[in-house]
Each structure stands twice: as C-alpha cells, then as structure tokens.
Amino acid sequence: MIAAVLALLATGTPQTAVEAERTFAATAQAEGQWAAFRTFAGDKAILFTPEPVPAGPWLKDRAEPPVPVMWWPRLSFRSCDGTLAVNTGPWIRAAGGATGSFTTIWQRDMVDGQPRWRWQMDHGRDTPGFIPAGAKAREIVADCGNTDRKAPPSNAARPGSESDALKPHLAKDIVVQLECVMPQAGAAALPAFTTTGLIREFQSIDASMAVRVHAIAGKPGAHDLQVWQWRGGEGWKLVLYETVGVR
C-alpha cells in the first residue's frame, strides 16, 4: 500500500479525496509533516491552535517535528459531483504511541488550469486506542437524485442551537466522534452542546453535501463539525458529528 501511494505521489494527480489523503499522508513521511500541510493547503485553509487561525501564516517556516504523525483515511463522505469530501480515520504518533482520529475537509477546484484537491480544514482528537482503518476507505456518497436540495435545515446552524434541534435530522448511520472516546454510531451518542457562532461553512457545487463548523461555549477553541448529505426522499441528514476541545 505504501509503495502504491508513493508511486502516485511521484507520477500522478490524486483523482479522489481518498487518494488525496493518502498522498498527503505519504508526503508527510517523505518530506516532513508541515511541508505536506503547506503543499496541500487551500488558500483559505484553517487550523485550530486551539482557536481557528489561517493555515498559511501559521505553517510558514514552522519547524518540523522529529517524527511525523502517521494517518490513514477510514471513511470518506463525498458529494455527488465530487467537489467536496470529508475524510476521517486514525492517526498515530510513533514517538510516544499516542493515538487519535483526524478529520480533513477537502475541496476540488482548479489550480493552474488543472482540477486539484486542497484541504480546507484539519483537526483531530485523542482516542483511548487505535482505530482500525482497513485496507480500503469506505466511501459514503450523497444521493444524486432530486435536485430540490438548496441547503441543510437552517435551525441546525443558528447560534445557540442545542443538540435536540439536530435529532430529527440524524442519519441512521450517523458517525459520532468525541474527545477521548472511540468513534460511535447512532443518535444515542450525540452529546448536549450549545453553539456560539458559525466559524466556517462549505458546500459542494451541486448542493448535495455541506459542512458546518461552530464554536462551542465553555472553552477557547472548542468547536463542533457537522457533515450534512442529501439523502433523496429522506431529505438532508446529518451523517458525521464531531467535537474538539470538549470533554
């Protein structure tokens, strides 16, 4: 697997967000962790340190860690038109043995006349153990039928909205990822929270998928991430929910 990814890094442009993630991770091992982040960052990419900051200035001239973090995509949520994707999976730091899960938001746009994947937001959290990723990431694609899908429910994006407002919109296969907890599935895992404002929003060109990131009250840098997909007759469904900085 590693040899195949390095071959792609040397000879080709990633066609899918999963390929982009694997090439991103391989670049971190071959050229340095922050070098890889700089190479694949979008013009408006953000990181949390713990508050959200523009990635470019923060990454500029940043010293490389002695041992780069290693990571693998486990799930990839994708829009119908392939312009927006969210990858998540395990990370491990060989120096010290720390483990966790990462999430990367990717957008596919034109760079120098060529379609290229660029990450727009990256964050992660600790987990009590390593999350098995398998040999192949599982793609979860939005429903491509019925074009009446302008935007996810607006009540889920209002400042001060509670988790109860999301419950009618949860997908049956929702994935929930919280600090220091292994990934969980199902509505029962959704925590109570209070948001204080929208940090960033992303939407695919065909409006089949959207991502929203909100600040959460109570701790600097605490935030959630909501991934919404159009599910045809079911309408908009929340398929991935995460928090960072909340324990």
C-alpha positions in Angstrom: 0.0 0.0 0.0 2.7 2.5 0.9 4.6 1.7 -2.3 1.4 2.4 -4.3 0.9 5.7 -2.6 4.5 6.8 -3.1 4.1 5.9 -6.8 1.1 8.1 -7.0 2.9 10.9 -5.2 5.7 10.7 -7.8 3.7 10.3 -11.0 0.1 11.3 -10.8 -2.5 13.8 -9.5 -5.0 12.3 -7.0 -8.4 11.8 -8.6 -10.4 11.2 -5.4 -10.3 12.7 -1.9 -9.1 9.3 -0.5 -6.2 9.3 -2.9 -5.5 12.9 -2.0 -5.5 12.0 1.7 -3.1 9.1 1.2 -0.8 11.2 -0.9 -1.0 13.9 1.8 0.0 11.4 4.5 2.8 9.9 2.3 4.2 13.3 1.7 4.3 14.0 5.4 6.5 10.9 5.8 8.7 11.6 2.8 9.1 15.4 3.0 8.0 16.4 6.5 4.7 16.9 8.3 4.4 20.7 8.0 5.8 20.6 4.4 2.9 18.3 3.5 0.4 20.6 5.1 1.7 23.6 3.2 1.8 21.7 -0.1 -1.9 20.6 0.0 -3.4 23.6 1.8 -6.2 25.7 0.2 -5.8 29.4 0.0 -8.3 29.9 2.9 -7.5 26.8 4.9 -7.8 27.0 8.7 -6.3 25.1 11.6 -7.1 25.2 15.3 -4.3 26.2 17.7 -6.7 25.9 19.6 -8.5 28.9 18.2 -9.2 28.9 14.4 -6.3 30.6 12.5 -5.4 30.9 8.8 -3.2 27.9 8.0 -0.8 29.7 5.7 0.8 32.1 8.2 0.8 29.5 11.0 2.5 26.9 8.8 5.1 29.3 7.3 8.7 28.4 8.4 7.3 26.1 11.1 10.0 23.6 12.4 9.3 20.0 11.5 8.7 17.5 14.3 11.4 14.9 14.6 8.8 12.2 13.8 5.8 13.0 11.6 2.3 11.8 12.6 1.0 8.9 10.6 -2.6 8.8 9.5 -5.0 6.8 7.2 -8.5 7.5 5.8 -11.2 5.2 7.2 -14.3 6.9 6.0 -14.8 9.4 3.1 -18.1 11.4 2.9 -18.5 12.7 -0.6 -20.8 15.0 -2.6 -22.4 13.7 -5.8 -20.3 16.0 -8.0 -17.0 15.2 -6.3 -16.2 18.8 -5.4 -16.5 18.4 -1.6 -15.4 15.5 0.6 -14.7 14.9 4.3 -12.2 12.2 5.3 -11.7 10.7 8.7 -9.7 7.9 10.2 -7.0 7.1 12.8 -3.7 8.8 13.5 -0.8 7.6 15.5 2.4 9.3 16.8 5.1 6.7 16.8 7.2 8.8 19.2 5.2 8.2 22.4 2.5 5.9 21.0 -0.4 8.5 21.2 -3.5 7.7 19.1 -6.5 9.6 17.9 -8.7 10.4 14.9 -8.3 13.1 12.3 -10.8 14.8 10.0 -9.9 16.7 6.8 -12.2 18.8 4.7 -11.3 18.7 1.0 -12.5 20.8 -1.9 -11.7 20.1 -5.5 -11.2 23.1 -7.7 -9.0 24.4 -10.5 -5.3 25.2 -9.8 -3.2 26.4 -12.7 -5.9 25.1 -15.1 -6.0 21.6 -13.5 -8.5 20.1 -11.1 -6.8 19.6 -7.7 -7.8 18.6 -4.3 -6.9 21.0 -1.5 -7.6 20.6 2.2 -9.6 23.5 3.8 -9.8 22.5 7.4 -8.0 19.8 9.5 -8.5 18.9 13.1 -8.2 15.8 15.4 -8.8 14.4 18.8 -7.3 11.8 21.1 -8.7 8.3 21.4 -8.1 5.7 24.1 -6.9 3.2 21.4 -6.0 2.8 17.8 -9.0 2.8 15.4 -8.7 0.0 12.7 -8.9 1.5 9.3 -8.8 -1.5 7.0 -7.0 -1.6 3.6 -9.6 0.5 1.8 -11.5 3.6 3.0 -15.3 3.3 2.8 -16.9 6.0 0.6 -20.3 7.4 1.7 -21.8 9.3 -1.2 -24.8 11.7 -1.1 -27.9 10.8 -3.0 -27.7 12.2 -6.6 -31.5 12.2 -7.3 -33.9 15.1 -6.8 -32.3 18.5 -7.3 -34.5 20.3 -4.7 -31.8 20.5 -2.1 -30.8 24.1 -1.6 -29.3 23.9 2.0 -29.5 21.8 5.1 -32.0 22.7 7.8 -31.3 26.3 9.0 -32.2 25.6 12.6 -29.1 23.5 12.9 -26.8 26.4 12.1 -28.3 29.1 14.4 -26.1 30.3 17.3 -27.3 28.8 20.5 -28.9 25.8 18.9 -29.0 22.7 21.1 -28.4 19.0 20.1 -32.2 18.5 20.4 -32.6 20.6 17.2 -30.5 18.1 15.3 -32.2 14.9 16.4 -35.0 14.9 13.7 -32.3 15.2 11.1 -29.9 12.4 12.2 -29.0 9.7 9.6 -29.5 6.2 10.8 -25.8 5.5 10.1 -24.5 8.7 11.7 -20.9 8.6 13.0 -20.1 10.5 16.2 -16.5 11.3 17.2 -15.8 13.0 20.6 -12.7 13.7 22.6 -11.0 10.6 24.3 -13.8 8.3 23.0 -13.7 5.7 20.3 -16.0 6.5 17.3 -19.6 5.7 17.9 -22.6 5.1 15.7 -26.2 6.2 16.3 -28.2 9.0 17.7 -27.7 8.0 21.3 -24.0 9.1 21.1 -24.9 12.7 20.2 -23.8 15.0 23.2 -25.6 18.0 24.5 -24.0 21.3 23.5 -24.5 25.0 23.0 -23.0 26.8 19.9 -22.0 30.4 19.9 -21.5 31.1 16.2 -20.6 29.7 12.8 -16.8 29.5 12.2 -16.8 28.2 8.6 -19.3 26.6 6.1 -18.6 24.6 3.0 -21.0 23.4 0.3 -20.5 21.3 -2.8 -21.2 23.0 -6.2 -24.2 20.7 -6.7 -25.6 21.3 -3.2 -25.7 17.6 -2.3 -23.3 18.0 0.7 -22.5 20.7 3.2 -20.2 21.1 6.2 -20.6 23.5 9.1 -18.2 24.2 11.9 -19.4 26.1 15.0 -17.8 27.5 18.1 -19.0 25.7 21.3 -19.5 27.6 24.5 -17.3 26.9 27.5 -13.7 26.6 26.4 -11.4 28.5 24.0 -11.1 26.7 20.7 -13.9 24.3 21.4 -15.9 23.6 18.3 -18.1 21.1 16.5 -18.2 19.8 12.9 -21.4 18.8 11.2 -21.4 16.9 7.8 -24.7 17.0 6.0 -25.6 14.9 3.0 -28.7 15.0 0.8 -30.4 11.5 1.2 -33.1 11.8 -1.5 -36.5 11.1 -0.1 -35.2 11.4 3.4 -34.0 15.0 2.7 -31.0 16.4 4.4 -29.4 14.2 7.0 -26.5 14.7 9.5 -24.1 11.9 8.7 -21.0 12.9 10.8 -20.9 14.9 14.0 -17.7 15.7 15.9 -16.5 17.8 18.8 -13.0 19.0 19.6 -11.9 20.7 22.9 -15.0 19.4 24.8 -14.6 16.6 27.4 
